[in-house]
Amino acid sequence: NQSVGESASQYDVVFLDGAFWKKADARDPNKARSPLGMLQDAVLSGQAADVWLRAIPTNASWALTSGGRVFLASGGGVTITPPAASGDTVIVMGRAVTLTRMELSPEPSILIAV
């Protein structure tokens, strides 16, 4: 387990920055880079974190489209809507298995031209 460099919530998408996991963000190319994973639990800054790199997490608050792609969102979460603004980074985080379950399998990023 590696520590987190900032407090984060369960199911936040994180990237490895040196020795620390930090929250990923589709709006910041510096925070949308590999390796990417998803936090298994909420953690405070400096705590060791359990991170899924490939998994099938379930979150009752998700409203995914079964069979559809799931993308990195701004602020560290996931969304069914791909980022589209200039400078955003599009990363497919996986596919929805059901409305509340996804197959986590991050793909390479695509930077939207400025």
N, C-alpha and C positions, 0 to 999 in steps of 0.2 A: 504494500500500500504506500502510495505517495501522498503527501499533504496537499491541501488546497491553499491557494494564495489569497483567497477571499471567501467570505461566507457565501454559501450557495444552498439552494433548495433541492429536495429530492426531485429527480427527473431532469434537472438542469443539464444541458449539454456543456461539456467541458473539453478544453484542449490542454495538452501538456506543454508547459512553458518552462523549460529547464527542469528544475526539481519540483515544480508545483503544478497542480491542475488549476486552471482558471476558467471562468465562465466564457463560453464562446458567444459570438455575436455576428449575425449575418451582415450587419451594417458596418462592421469594422474588419477589413481584410487581415489586420494583425491579430484578430481574435477569432478568425475563421480558418484555422489551419490544422493540419494533422499533427499528431494523432488525436482523433476525437473519440469521446465516450460519453456516457450518461451516468450521473450520480445515482447510486442505489439508495442513498439516504441523505437527508439534510446534514450539512456540516458547517462548523464555524472555521474562520480563518486559522490556519495552522494545524488543524486536525487532520489525521489520516483519513483518506477517503477510499471507499470501495466503488470502483468505476466499471461499468459494463462497457466492453469494447464491441462485443457481438452478443446479443441476447434477444429475448422476446419479453420486454417489460409490459406490464399492465398498469394503467392509470385511469381510475374511474372518472376523472375530470376531463380526459381527452374526448374530443368529438371528431374522430378521424373518419376518412372515407375508406371503407373496406376495399382492399386491393389497390388503393391509391398510394402515390408517393408521399413521403413525409419529409419536410425540409427543416433545416436549421432556421430558427426565427431570430429576430433581434432580441437581445436581452437574455439569451441562453436557453430558450425553450425550443419546442418544435411546433410546426404549423403545416397545414395542408396547402397553404398558398405560397407559391415560390416567391422569394424576394424579387422585386422588379425595378427598384430605384437605381439610378446611376451610382456606381461605387459599391453596391451590395455584392455579397458573395453568395452564390447559390450552391448549397451542399445538400444532396439527397442523403438523409440520415437512414432511410430504409423504406419499408412498405408497411402499410396498415394491414393487419391480419383481421381485425374487427374494429368496431368504433372506439374501443378502449385499449387495444393491444397492437403493438407494432413489432416488426422484425427489425431490430437495430443492426444496420450494416452500412456504415458511412461510406460514401463514394468520394472520389476526388472533387475538389471545388472548382467552380467556374466564376470568375470575376466579371461582373457586368461593366462594360466599358463606360468610362466617364464622359 
